[in-house]
C-alpha cells in the first residue's frame, strides 16, 4: 500500500491486512471423470455421494447395506454426463484407495474412523470422515448452486445452522438466470480473448457484461450484442482511464451501496482517505493498488493539489481510479474541486453517493432530523474553514433559527465558539444538542444535553476522532446523557 503524504514526525496509522485470517482455505476441486471413494451406506454418506457425482466423479460406494435414500439415489443415477455410482456390497479395505482422488467415510466409532483416515493418508488420498473433525483434511460447506457459478459457505464446523442461514440469504440474492449468464460467459471467453487484449479493454467488456448479468436469462440476440460491443471496443479503444468518486459512508462496510462495491471491484487504483475503514477496503479488488491520501483535520495532510495531480496522471495512464471518500463525496468532500480539475483535463468522472455522517448520526440516535413537530428544515454546516477556524461568512442570525435542525461537520475544535456565537445571536442556552464522535465505528462516543454545556462535553469527548454536532429541537427526544465511554480502537482522524 502506497502512502501519498509528506513526511512528518508522528507515526502513520496502522491499517489492516489485505487478507484477514482464514480458518480454512476455500478450494474448488475438479472431479470430472475422477474415481472417488465413499464408505458407508447411510443417508449422510448418500448426500456426499450425490454431491460428488454432481461434479462428474465416478463414485465407488463401499457398504454392505444401503439406506433407502442411498438405494434410490443409485437407482436414479446422476444428471451429470460423467458422474456415476458403483456399489461394492462389502466394507472398505486398503486396496480400494489406489488411483482415488478423495475418500469419504461415515464411520460408527472413533476406532473405525481412525483406521479409515490412516489408510487413506497412507495412500496419499485426501480424506474426510463425516462429523469427525479430527479425521478430516477438508470440510464441506453449504452450497448455492448456479453452476458454473458455485458459492460455498463454511463456518469451520462452528455453526452449521448459521452457514445454512447464510446460504438461504444468498439464494434470494442470486437469480436462477445467473446460471445461463455464466454459461454464456464460458462460451464467449475465447472469442473475447481473441478480439480484446488483456488489460483495461477486456475488463471493460466484462464489466459491461456483469451490468446485465442479473437481468432476465440471455438469448441469442444478447450474445450478438455483446460480440458487437467487443468489436466496437477493439476498433476504437479508450486510451484514457476514468475516475469514480465513491462515498464510503461513515465507516460501517454494510452501509456501502451496491454500486460502490462494484466500483471498488473494478478499480485499478484506489486513492483513499484516512477515515475509510479497513472493512470497506477489504471489499476492493485484490489486484487494485491502494494509496493512502490522508486528509486529517489539524494535522499535516496530503495537499489537495497533489491528490488532483495523482488522479490526472493515473487516468491518463489508462487506469480506472476510485477516489474513496468517507461519507458522501458531495458533502464536505472537496468533490467539486476534484471534478473541475479532472474535467479540465478531459477525464471522465462518475460519482457514487455514500451515506453522509449526519444521516448516520440520526439513525444511531433514532432521531428524525426533519421531524415535522420540531423542524421545518435541516442544514449541514462546516465547522472549520481552510484555515482551521470557523468560516467568516457564516450567518449566525440564520443559524440561530430554532425552527431548523443544524448539523456541524468537523466541528470538534470550534465547538466552544459555535455555542458562544449561537447564544450571542439569540439561541436559548437550553437548546438541545447531540455530539457524536466516530459515528458507526467501534469507538463511537455520544453525548446529548444543552447548548450551554456543549463546550464542556466536547472537552471530555476529545478531538482525536471525527466529530458531528447536531443542534435543534429534534434532539430533545434523546434526553440528557453523559458522555458514553470510548469502547473502541485507535484514533484515525481529527474532528
N, C-alpha and C positions, 0 to 999 in steps of 0.2 A: 504494500500500500504506500503510495507516494504522499508526501506532505508538501503542499504549496503554501509555505509560510516563511516569513523572515525568521532568522534565529532569535531566540530570546532565552533568558536565563531560567524561566520556570519550565518544569518538565511537561512534555506533551502528554495528553490524556491517553491512557492505555485503552485500546479498542479490542473488541472480542475477536476470537479466532475466526478464520473464514469458514471453517467447518467445525461445528460443535462435536463433542464426543459422541460416538455411536456405540450402542450396546452390541449390535451385530452388523456385519457388512451385508447390505441388501444386494443379492446377486440373482440374475435371471438366467436360468440354466437351460441350454439347448439339449433336449432329449429325443428329438425326432429320429426314429429308427434305432434308438439305443436300447439295450437289454437292461432291465431293472428288476430288482428283487423285492417282493412283498411277502413277508412271513406272517401267517395268521389269517384266520377266516372270519374275523369279527366285523361288525359294522364300521368300526373306526379304521380298520385296515382297508375295508372296501372303499371308503371315502378317499383315502390316499391313493389307492389303485386307480380309481376313476380319474383323479387329478393327473396322475402320471400318464395314463392312456390318452387323456385330452391333449397332452403335449406331444403325442405321436410316439410314445415309448412302447416297446414290447414288454408287457408286464407279466412276469413269471410269478405266479402265486403258489406258495408252498403252505398247504394246510390240509390236515386230514379231513376236517369238516368245514363247511362254509355256512355262514348265516344266510337266512332267506334273502336279505338285502344283497349279499355278495353273489348268490346264485343268480338272482335276477339281473344284476349288473353284467355278469359274464355272458348270460344268455342274450341280453340286449345288445351287447357289443359297444363300440365307441364310434362317435361321429367323425373322429379324425381319420383321414385315409390311411395313415401309417400306424395308428395306435391299435393294439390288440391285447387280448388276455390269453394266457395259457395257464391252466390249472394243473398243478402237480399234487395229487392226493396223498401227500405224505409230508412229514415235518422237514424242516430245512436241515442241511448238512454242509460240511465245509467245502465240498466240491462245487456248490452252486454259485459261488462268488466269481468264478472265472469269467472275465470279459464283461462283468456287470458295471454299469455306470454309477448307480447308487443302490443302497439297500435300506429297506424299511421293515420294521417288525412291530407287532403288537404282542408283548410278552406278559405272561401271567404273573411272574415274580422277578425279583431282583437277580436271582441266580441265572435264570434263562436270559434275561436282558443283558447281563454282563457277558455271558458266553457268546451271544449273537454279536454284540458290539466288538469283542476281541477278535472274533473270526473275520468280521468284515474289515476291521482295521488291519489285520494280518495280511489280508488280500489287497490292501491299498484302496478299499472302497469306502467312500463317504457314507456315513450311517446315521440313521435316526430311529430311535426306539420310542414309540408313541407314549406320551405322558411320563417319560422318564428322562428329565433334562440331563442327568449325569451321563447318559449314554447317547447323547445327541451331538453330532458335529454341526448340524444345521437345523433350522426350525422352519415350519410352515406358517405363513401369515394368512390373515383374512384377505380374500381376493375380490376385486372388482374386475369383471371380465368384459372388455370391449376389444378382444383380440383382433389385430395385433397390439392394441393398447391394453396393457395389463397393469393394474395397480395392486400392490401388496402392502398390507399393514401389519406391523408387528409391535407388540409391547414387550418383547423379550420374555414372554411367558408370564409376565407380572399380572396382566389384567386382560385375559382373552375376551371378556364381555365388553370391555372398552374398545378393543380392536373391532369387534362386531358392530358396535355403535358407530364408530368412525366409518366403517365400510358402508353402513346404511346411509350415512350422511353423504358420502361421496357418490353413492348410487344415484341420489337425487340430483346431483350436480352434473353428471356426465350423461348426455342423451345417448340413446341406443344408436343413433345415426353416426356417432363418433367412430364406431367400428368401420362404417363404409368410407368415412373420410380418411382413416388410417390406411385402409386398403388402397384407396386412390393414391395416397402419398407414396405407398410402396411401388405402385405401377408407374408413377411419374418420375421417381427419383433418378433413374438412369438417364432418362431423356432430358431432365432439367440439368443434371450434371454435365451432359454433353453440350448444352446450349449456354450455360452460365458458368463462369469461372468461380472458384472458391473465393469467399470474401463477401463484401457488402452486397453485391448484386444478387448473389444466390440467397443470402439471408433475407434480403428484401422480398424476394419472391415467396419464400416460405413464411415470412411474417404476414404477407397478404393472404396466403393460403390459410393460415391459422385464423385470420379475421373471419373467415367464412365457415370454419370447421365446426362451429356449434349451432349451425343452422340446419335446415332440413337435409336429408340424405342427398348426396350429389348425384347428378345424372350425366349423360354423355355430353350435354351442352356445357355443363360446368367444366368438364375436363377440357373441352375445346377452348373455352375462355381462358383457362389457366395457362394452357400452352401458348395461346396468343399473347397473353401478358408477358410470358417469359421471352417470347420473340421480340416484343417491343423493348423490354429492358435491355436485351442483348444488343439491339440495334442502336439504342441511344442511352448508354449508361450514364447514371448521375455521378459525376466526379466529386461533387461537394457533398459532405455529410449534412447532418441536421442536428439541431439541439432541441431537447424537450425539457421544459421546466416542470418539475414534478413536485407536488406537495406531499411531504412525508407525514403530515399530520402532527399531533402533539407528542408522538413517541411510541404509542402502542401500535405494533405492527398489524393488529387486527382491524385498525381503523383506516388502513390504506384502501384506496379504491382498486377495483379490478384493473382499471386502465393504468393505474400507477404501477401495479405489479408487472403488467405486460411491458411497460416501458423499461422497467428495471431488467427484465429478462431479455430485452432486445438490445441493450446498451453495449457499446464497445468500451466506453469510458464513463465513469460516474464521478462527478465533482460534488462532494457532499459537505454539508455544514457540520460544525461541531455538535449541534444539538440533535442530529439524526441518530437514532438508536441503533445498536448492533442488531437488534431483532429485525429492523427494517432492511439493513444492509444484507442480512442473511438471505433475503428473498431475491437478491440480484443474481444475474447471470454469473456463473462461476468464473468464466473467462474474462469478464469485464475488469478493466484496470480501474482501481479506486484511488481517488486523490482527495485528500482532506484539504479543504479550503476554508478552514475555520474562521468564523466571524463571531467574536465574543465580546459583549459589552464590557467596557472598562479595562480591556486587556489588549496587548499587541495582537493584531489580526492581519490576515492577508488583505491587501488592498483590493478594492472593487475593480480598479483598472487592471490589476494582474489577473483577476478571475475572467474579466471580459476578454483580455488578450488570449488567455489559455483556451477559452471556448472557441474563439475565432480560429486559432491555429489548429485545433483538433478537428473542427468541422471542415476546414479547407483541406485537411489531410484525408478527408473521406470518412471520418469516424461518426458513429452515432453517439452523441453526447447526451447524457442525462445530467442536468443541474438539479440536484436533490436538495430541497429546502425544507426546513422544519415548518410545520403548519401549512398555510396556503401561500403559494408564491406571490399572489397578487395582493396580499395584505401584509404590509411592512416587510416584504421580502426582496425589495430592490429589483423586482422583476421588470419594471418599466425601463430602468437604466440598461438592463441586460438585453431586453428585446430591441430597444433602439440601436444599441451597438451592433447586434447581430444582423438586423435588417439593413443597417448601413453598409454592411459587408456582403449583402446579398445572400445571407444564410437563412434557411427556413427555420422557423421556430414554432413549436407546439407548446401548449400549456395544459397540464393535467392538474386540476384543482385538488387541494387537500383540505382536511378538516382544520379550520383555524382554531387557535388556542382558546379564544373566547367561547366558541361553541363547546369545546371540550370541558371548559370550566363550568359552563352552565349545566352540562349533562352530569358532571361529577357532583355538583351541589344540588341537583334536582330543581333548578330554577329556570323559569322561562324569562328570558331577557326582555321580552315584549309582552309580559302579562297584561292583559287589557285593563285590569283594575288598577295598575300601578305605573304603566309606561306607555307612551304613545310613539316611542321610537327607541332606537339603540344606536350608539356611536362607538367607533373604535378610534382611539387617540394614541399617538405615540407618546411615550413617557420621556423620550430624550431626542435631541437633535443630533446632527453630525458632530457637534462639539461635546456631546455627552451630558448636556443640561437640557432643561425644558425649552422647547421652541419659543421664540419671542412672539410668534404670530398667533398663539392660541387665544381664543376669545373666551375669557374666563366668565364673563357675564352669561354667555350662552351655555357654557359647560356647567354652570351652577343651576340650570333649569331643573327643578325636581321632577318634572314630568317625563324626563328621558333617562334611560339607563346608559351609563358610560363605562366602557372597559378600556383601561390604560395598559398598553403593552410596554414591556421593557421599562417599567417604572419603579424598580426597586430602589434605585439610588435617589430618585426625586420624589419619593412618597411624601416626605415631610413638607416639601414646598407645594406639592399638589394640594394637600389638605389645607395649608395656610391660604393659598390663592383662592380656593373654593369658598372658604369661610369669609374671606375679605369680599368676595363677590356676592355674598348674601346667602350661601347654602347653610342650612342649620347644622350645628356641630353634631347633632344626633342622627344625621343621615346614615342609613345602613350601608355597610361596606363589607366586601369579601376580598380576601387576599389568598391567592393560591400560588404556591411555588412548585415548579417541576410537575405541572399538571399531567396526569395519566401515567406517571412514572412511579417506580417502586419507592422512590424517596419523596413523593408528593407530601407537601405540608399545607395546611389550611388554617385560616383564621377568619372569623366573622365578628363584627362588632359595629362600633360607631365611628364616624369620621374623626372625631376628636381624639380617639385612641389609636388611629391608624399609624402614626409615626412610631409609637412605642411598640406596636405589634410587628412592624416592619423590622425594627431593630432586633427583635427576637428571632424572626424568620431568617434574616440574613439575605445577602445578595449574591451568593455563590451559585444560584440556580436561576433560570428564567422566571420572572415574576409577572403575574397578572393582577391588576387591581380593578375590581368592579364596584361601582358606586351607583346607588339608586334604590328606590323603594322595593324593587323586586327582591332584594337580598334580605328584607326584613323577615321573610318566612323561615330563613335558616336559623334565626335566633343568634344570640351572642355565644361564641365558642372560643375557648382558649386556643393558642397555637398548638396544632397537632404535632406530635414528636416526629423527628426525622427518622424514618424506618428504613432508608434505602442505601444506595450505593454512592459512589464517588460523585463529586460535583463535576459538571461539564461546562457550564456557561454562566455568564453573569446575567442579572436581571436588568 
